Amino acid sequence: MIAKKIQAIILAAGKSTRFNTGRTKLIEKICGQEMVLYPIKLFKSMHIPITLVLGYQKELVEQVLIQNCEHEHCHIVYQEAQRGTADAVLCSKPTWHADYILVINGDMPLVTQEIIEKLYATHHEKKAVISFVTSHADPLLGSYGRVIQDKENIKIVEAKEFKGDPTEHCCINAGIYLINRDFLQAHINRIQPSEVAQEFYFTDLIKIASDARHTIATITAPFDQIRGINTFKELWVSEQIKKSELISMWMDRGVRFSIAHNVHIDLDVSIGAGSYIGCGSILLKGTKVGNNCKIEEFSSLDNAIVGDSTTILSHCIIKDSAIGTQATIGPFAHIRNQSMLGDKVIVGNFVEIKQSIIGPDSRMKHLAYIGDTVMGSNVNIGAGTITCNHDGANKHKTTIKDNAYIGSNNTLVAPLMVGKGAFTAAGSVITDNVPDNALGIGRARQINKEGYAEKLRKRRTAQQKNADETPFIPAVKTDKDSSITENS
């Protein structure tokens, strides 16, 4: 019912000057999601039509909407000049169609559905012409308008124009309004620019309604749910609140965090029951961790899929890749670029895997680079082995079939195929295909020169003796040089 009565106007046209970055704050991320997407997704989930008012760097905001497939859910209008919140709302007038217009700032990512529903219920119950959300906060917060009320009148004094004692007026305006469309249409053009900032404030409608003795309703919400974001410090605080909500939710679902406040987790992340997340771990957008997994300290998972009962040891980086069940990865492993690792794979210290498919039960325990490779099951990769996938112009693939055994310190020059059950000798440079069950050897024959070491030692001793006997000749000025200096 509420969706049929309300449409939302999201104000997102400001210059974000207090961020001091030169770019709009609306595209800054909170737990992996751009700030402007929070109210959009909230109203989308409530089936409330959305009008988005853009202005400063509108192209950047529109790009975010397109990348996240949210542009189809927003009617976008533009505020060409930054002349205040009332002017921004007026720019959206051609889109007004619902009985009630909900106006909200675009920098409020923590607002909940419960607040919107409570505001609507109160507005409807009291038959108000305008309703808004208030909160109580630290009196010294200077970026919020103050709600001033006596027995007969109520008004909001904007932060720029408030001159009273903040400790006496600690009730703040959250910046969320619900207003009857007919009242909005009749009175928004009456708003005059403020004396101090010369801006058209939407809050002046509160005074207009109060002076006309119309019913005005308010609801109170927790400050942490209506926080606006005008600085990086406020962004940081809001992200800590959102992150704490997410971690608390996953704890309730059976996930243990060793030091919860030192873990970063994004919105679009899932973690299975019985899993452990170590201190300093980073779980970024798109990551899915299975049941009974262990993600050890300081590992970073970005759009990574980790199968059940898999262990990611400390200091690993896994990006845009998938790992099967019961695998062991790390420490200090790097897996990236759509790599796919099968069940029970072992990837050890300082191993990098790029855009490769690794079959189940295969293992590469130390110091290897595997790139553009398709590897079968039960393959062993010796320490120090690399696949040479790039010839300076193009990339080529390496194929290693089931049960192959690659010796230590091998250089596999692609394009290359190592057959089933084949072996390669340690220290080999393999440039030709190795047939099934064959041994590939690609190294020079060893030559031993008897007595060479003793000759080398004697040569070094003689060179050192000559160096010690060479006299030191300092830089001195000759008589000729002196005469030149005297005559000059």
C-alpha positions in Angstrom: 0.0 0.0 0.0 2.8 2.5 0.9 4.4 2.1 -2.5 1.3 3.2 -4.3 1.1 6.4 -2.2 4.7 7.6 -2.1 7.4 8.6 -4.5 10.9 9.4 -3.4 13.0 12.4 -4.4 16.7 11.8 -3.7 18.8 15.0 -3.5 22.3 14.2 -5.0 23.4 17.4 -6.7 25.8 19.0 -4.2 29.5 19.7 -4.7 30.8 17.8 -1.7 33.2 20.6 -0.9 34.0 19.4 2.7 35.5 16.2 1.2 38.3 18.3 -0.3 38.8 15.8 -3.2 37.3 17.8 -6.1 34.9 14.9 -6.8 31.4 14.1 -5.7 31.2 12.2 -2.5 28.2 10.1 -3.8 30.5 7.7 -5.6 32.6 7.0 -2.5 32.1 3.4 -1.3 30.9 2.1 2.0 31.5 -1.7 2.4 31.9 -2.0 -1.3 28.8 -0.1 -2.4 28.7 3.5 -3.6 27.0 5.9 -1.2 24.3 7.0 -3.7 23.2 3.4 -4.2 22.1 2.9 -0.6 18.9 5.0 -0.7 18.2 3.8 -4.3 18.3 0.1 -3.3 16.3 0.8 -0.2 13.4 2.4 -2.1 13.7 -0.2 -4.9 13.2 -2.9 -2.3 10.1 -1.1 -1.1 8.8 -0.7 -4.6 8.8 3.1 -4.2 9.3 5.1 -7.5 12.5 7.1 -7.4 13.5 10.5 -8.8 17.2 11.3 -8.5 18.3 14.9 -8.7 21.9 15.2 -10.0 24.1 18.2 -10.6 27.8 18.3 -9.8 29.7 15.6 -11.8 26.5 14.0 -12.8 28.3 11.9 -15.4 30.2 10.1 -12.7 27.1 9.3 -10.7 25.3 8.1 -13.9 28.2 5.8 -14.7 27.9 4.2 -11.3 24.1 3.7 -11.9 24.8 2.0 -15.2 27.5 -0.2 -13.9 25.2 -1.4 -11.2 22.1 -1.7 -13.4 20.2 0.9 -11.3 19.7 3.6 -14.0 16.5 1.9 -15.1 15.0 2.3 -11.7 15.6 6.0 -11.4 14.0 9.0 -13.2 17.0 11.4 -13.4 16.6 15.2 -13.4 19.3 17.9 -13.2 19.9 20.9 -11.0 22.2 23.0 -13.2 23.0 25.6 -10.5 23.6 24.8 -6.8 20.9 27.0 -5.3 19.8 25.0 -2.3 17.6 22.0 -1.4 14.2 23.7 -2.3 15.5 24.5 -5.8 16.7 20.9 -6.1 13.2 19.6 -5.2 11.6 22.1 -7.6 13.7 20.7 -10.4 11.9 17.4 -9.9 8.4 18.9 -10.2 7.6 17.4 -13.6 7.9 13.9 -12.1 5.6 14.4 -9.2 2.6 12.1 -9.4 2.1 10.3 -6.0 -0.1 11.6 -3.1 3.0 12.0 -0.9 6.5 13.1 -1.8 9.3 11.7 0.2 12.4 13.9 0.1 15.8 12.6 1.4 19.4 13.5 1.0 21.6 11.2 -1.0 24.3 10.9 1.6 22.4 8.9 4.1 23.4 5.2 3.6 22.2 3.9 7.0 18.5 4.8 6.8 16.2 1.8 7.3 12.9 0.6 5.9 11.5 0.9 9.4 12.2 4.6 9.6 10.4 5.2 6.2 7.4 3.1 7.2 7.1 4.8 10.6 7.3 8.2 9.0 4.5 7.3 6.6 2.3 5.7 9.4 2.7 8.8 11.6 2.0 11.2 8.7 -1.2 9.3 7.8 -2.4 8.8 11.4 -2.0 12.5 12.3 -3.3 13.7 8.9 -0.3 16.0 8.6 0.6 18.1 5.6 4.3 17.6 6.3 6.2 15.2 8.5 9.9 14.8 9.1 12.5 12.8 11.0 14.4 14.2 14.0 17.1 12.8 16.2 19.2 13.7 19.2 23.0 13.9 18.9 26.1 15.6 20.2 25.2 19.2 20.6 28.5 20.3 19.0 27.8 18.6 15.7 27.6 21.6 13.4 26.4 20.1 10.1 22.8 19.6 11.1 19.8 21.9 11.2 18.2 22.5 14.6 14.6 21.9 15.3 13.2 24.9 17.3 9.7 24.4 18.8 7.5 26.3 21.2 3.8 25.7 22.1 2.5 27.0 18.8 5.3 27.1 16.2 7.9 24.7 14.9 10.8 25.6 12.5 14.1 24.3 11.4 17.2 26.5 11.5 19.8 25.5 9.0 23.3 24.8 10.4 24.8 27.8 8.5 22.3 30.2 10.1 21.9 28.8 13.7 23.2 31.3 16.3 21.7 29.8 19.5 23.2 27.6 22.2 23.6 24.1 20.7 23.3 22.5 24.1 19.8 23.9 24.5 18.8 22.8 21.0 20.1 19.3 20.6 17.2 18.1 18.6 18.4 17.9 15.0 16.8 17.6 11.6 17.7 14.4 9.9 16.8 15.5 6.4 14.0 13.1 5.6 10.6 14.6 4.8 7.2 13.4 3.8 4.9 16.0 2.4 1.5 16.1 0.7 1.9 16.7 -3.0 -0.8 19.4 -3.2 0.8 21.4 -0.3 4.2 21.1 -2.0 2.9 22.3 -5.3 1.0 25.2 -3.7 3.9 26.5 -1.5 7.3 25.6 -2.8 7.5 28.7 -5.0 7.0 30.9 -1.9 10.4 30.0 -0.5 12.8 33.0 -0.5 16.6 32.8 -0.5 18.2 32.8 2.9 19.9 35.9 4.2 23.2 34.3 5.0 23.8 31.7 2.3 21.4 33.0 -0.4 20.1 29.5 -0.8 16.5 28.2 -1.1 16.0 25.9 1.9 13.4 23.2 1.7 13.1 23.4 5.4 11.3 26.7 5.0 8.2 24.7 4.2 8.1 23.7 7.8 7.7 27.3 8.9 5.2 28.0 6.2 3.1 25.1 7.3 3.5 26.0 11.0 2.5 29.7 10.4 -0.6 28.5 8.6 -1.5 26.2 11.6 -1.3 23.1 9.5 -0.5 19.8 11.2 3.1 18.9 11.3 4.3 15.5 12.5 7.7 14.3 13.6 9.2 11.0 14.5 12.5 10.3 16.2 15.2 7.9 14.9 18.5 6.8 16.3 21.3 9.1 15.2 23.4 6.3 13.8 20.6 5.4 11.4 20.2 8.9 10.0 23.8 10.0 9.8 24.7 12.2 6.9 28.2 12.1 5.3 30.0 15.4 4.6 33.6 14.5 5.5 35.9 11.5 5.2 35.7 11.1 9.0 31.9 10.8 8.8 32.4 8.3 5.9 34.7 6.3 8.1 32.2 6.3 11.0 29.3 5.2 8.8 31.4 2.4 7.3 32.3 1.1 10.8 28.6 1.0 11.7 27.7 -0.8 8.5 30.6 -3.2 8.8 29.6 -4.0 12.4 26.1 -4.8 11.3 27.4 -7.2 8.7 29.9 -8.9 11.1 27.2 -9.2 13.7 24.8 -10.8 11.2 27.5 -13.4 10.1 28.3 -14.2 13.8 24.6 -15.0 14.3 24.9 -17.4 11.4 27.8 -19.3 12.8 30.9 -17.5 11.6 33.8 -16.8 14.0 35.9 -13.7 13.6 39.2 -13.8 15.5 39.4 -10.0 16.0 36.2 -8.7 14.4 37.1 -5.0 14.4 40.2 -5.7 12.3 38.3 -7.4 9.5 36.9 -5.6 6.4 33.8 -7.1 4.8 31.7 -5.8 2.0 27.9 -6.0 1.5 27.9 -8.6 -1.3 29.7 -11.3 0.6 28.5 -14.6 1.9 30.2 -16.9 4.5 29.2 -20.4 5.4 28.5 -21.7 8.9 31.5 -23.0 10.9 34.0 -20.8 9.0 36.7 -18.8 10.7 37.9 -15.3 9.5 41.3 -14.2 10.8 42.5 -10.8 11.9 43.2 -8.3 9.1 41.4 -10.4 6.5 39.6 -8.5 3.7 36.5 -9.9 2.0 35.5 -7.8 -0.9 32.4 -7.6 -3.2 31.4 -10.9 -4.8 33.3 -13.2 -2.4 31.6 -16.4 -1.3 33.2 -18.5 1.4 31.8 -22.0 2.0 31.1 -23.9 5.2 33.8 -24.8 7.6 36.5 -22.8 5.9 39.4 -21.1 7.5 40.6 -17.7 6.2 43.8 -16.9 8.1 45.3 -13.6 8.9 45.8 -10.8 6.4 44.4 -12.6 3.4 42.5 -10.6 0.7 39.6 -12.2 -1.2 38.1 -10.1 -4.0 35.3 -11.7 -5.9 36.6 -15.1 -4.9 34.7 -18.3 -4.4 36.1 -20.7 -1.8 34.6 -24.2 -1.5 33.7 -26.0 1.8 36.4 -27.0 4.2 39.1 -25.1 2.4 41.9 -23.3 4.2 43.4 -20.1 3.0 46.6 -19.5 5.0 47.9 -16.1 5.9 48.8 -13.3 3.4 47.1 -14.7 0.4 45.6 -12.7 -2.5 42.7 -14.3 -4.4 40.9 -12.2 -7.0 38.3 -13.1 -9.6 38.9 -16.9 -9.0 37.3 -20.0 -7.6 38.8 -22.7 -5.3 37.2 -26.1 -4.7 36.6 -28.0 -1.5 39.2 -29.2 1.0 42.0 -27.2 -0.7 44.9 -25.6 1.1 46.2 -22.3 -0.2 49.3 -20.3 0.9 50.8 -18.7 2.8 51.7 -15.9 0.5 49.9 -17.3 -2.6 48.5 -15.1 -5.4 45.6 -16.5 -7.4 44.0 -14.2 -10.0 42.3 -13.6 -13.4 39.6 -16.2 -13.5 41.7 -19.1 -12.3 39.8 -22.3 -11.2 41.3 -24.7 -8.7 39.7 -28.1 -8.1 39.1 -30.0 -4.9 42.0 -30.9 -2.6 44.4 -28.7 -4.5 47.5 -27.6 -2.6 49.1 -24.3 -3.4 52.0 -23.4 -1.2 54.4 -20.6 -0.4 55.0 -17.9 -3.0 53.0 -19.5 -5.8 51.2 -17.3 -8.3 48.5 -18.7 -10.5 47.0 -16.6 -13.3 44.1 -17.5 -15.6 44.6 -21.2 -15.2 42.6 -24.4 -14.5 44.0 -26.7 -11.9 42.6 -30.2 -11.6 41.7 -31.9 -8.3 44.5 -33.2 -6.1 47.2 -31.3 -7.9 49.9 -29.6 -5.9 52.5 -26.9 -6.3 54.0 -26.3 -2.8 56.6 -23.7 -3.3 57.9 -20.9 -5.5 56.1 -21.4 -8.8 54.4 -19.3 -11.5 51.5 -21.0 -13.4 50.0 -18.8 -16.1 47.5 -19.6 -19.0 47.7 -23.3 -18.1 45.2 -26.2 -18.1 46.4 -28.7 -15.6 44.8 -32.1 -15.0 44.4 -34.0 -11.7 47.1 -35.3 -9.4 49.8 -33.2 -11.0 53.0 -32.3 -9.1 54.7 -29.0 -9.8 58.3 -28.9 -8.4 59.7 -25.9 -6.6 60.9 -23.0 -8.8 58.9 -24.1 -11.9 57.4 -21.5 -14.2 55.3 -21.5 -17.3 56.6 -19.1 -20.0 53.3 -18.0 -21.4 54.4 -14.9 -23.2 56.8 -14.7 -26.1 57.1 -10.9 -26.1 54.2 -10.4 -28.4 51.5 -13.1 -27.7 50.5 -15.4 -24.9 50.4 -19.1 -25.3 48.9 -22.0 -23.3 50.5 -24.8 -21.5 48.7 -28.2 -21.0 49.7 -30.6 -18.3 47.7 -33.8 -18.2 46.7 -36.1 -15.4 49.4 -37.6 -13.1 52.3 -35.7 -14.7 55.3 -34.9 -12.5 57.1 -31.7 -13.2 60.6 -31.6 -11.6 62.0 -28.7 -9.7 63.3 -25.5 -11.4 61.6 -26.3 -14.7 61.0 -23.7 -17.4 58.0 -24.8 -19.5 58.0 -22.8 -22.7 54.5 -22.5 -24.2 52.8 -23.5 -26.4 53.5 -26.9 -24.7 51.8 -30.1 -23.8 53.1 -32.5 -21.1 51.3 -35.9 -21.4 49.6 -38.2 -18.9 51.9 -39.7 -16.4 55.0 -37.9 -17.9 58.0 -36.7 -16.0 60.3 -33.8 -16.5 63.8 -33.7 -15.1 64.8 -31.1 -12.6 66.5 -28.0 -14.0 65.0 -28.6 -17.5 64.0 -26.0 -20.1 61.1 -27.9 -21.8 60.3 -26.5 -25.3 58.9 -29.6 -27.0 55.8 -31.6 -26.1 56.4 -34.5 -23.7 54.5 -37.7 -24.7 52.5 -39.8 -22.2 54.6 -41.6 -19.6 57.9 -40.2 -21.1 60.7 -38.4 -19.3 61.5 -34.9 -20.7 65.0 -33.7 -20.2 66.0 -30.2 -21.4 69.4 -29.3 -19.9 73.0 -29.1 -20.9 75.4 -32.1 -20.1 77.4 -31.5 -16.9 81.2 -31.2 -17.3 83.5 -31.5 -14.3 87.0 -29.9 -14.5 89.3 -31.6 -12.1 91.5 -29.4 -10.0 89.8 -26.2 -11.2 88.8 -25.0 -7.8 92.4 -25.0 -6.5 93.6 -23.1 -9.5 90.9 -20.5 -9.0 91.8 -20.0 -5.3 95.5 -19.4 -6.2 94.5 -16.9 -8.9 92.3 -15.0 -6.4 95.1 -15.0 -3.8 97.6 -13.6 -6.3 95.1 -10.9 -7.4 94.5 -9.9 -3.8 98.3 -9.7 -3.0 98.9 -7.4 -6.0 96.1 -5.2 -4.9 97.6 -4.9 -1.4 101.1 -4.0 -2.7 99.9 -1.3 -5.1 101.0 2.1 -3.5 98.5 4.7 -2.7 98.9 7.9 -4.9 97.0 10.8 -3.5 95.8 13.7 -5.6 98.4 16.5 -5.4 98.8 19.9 -7.0 101.9 20.1 -9.2 104.3 23.1 -9.5 102.9 23.8 -12.9 99.4 23.9 -11.5 100.6 26.3 -8.7 102.2 28.7 -11.2 99.0 28.8 -13.2 97.1 29.6 -10.0 99.5 32.4 -9.1 99.4 34.0 -12.5 95.7 33.8 -12.8 
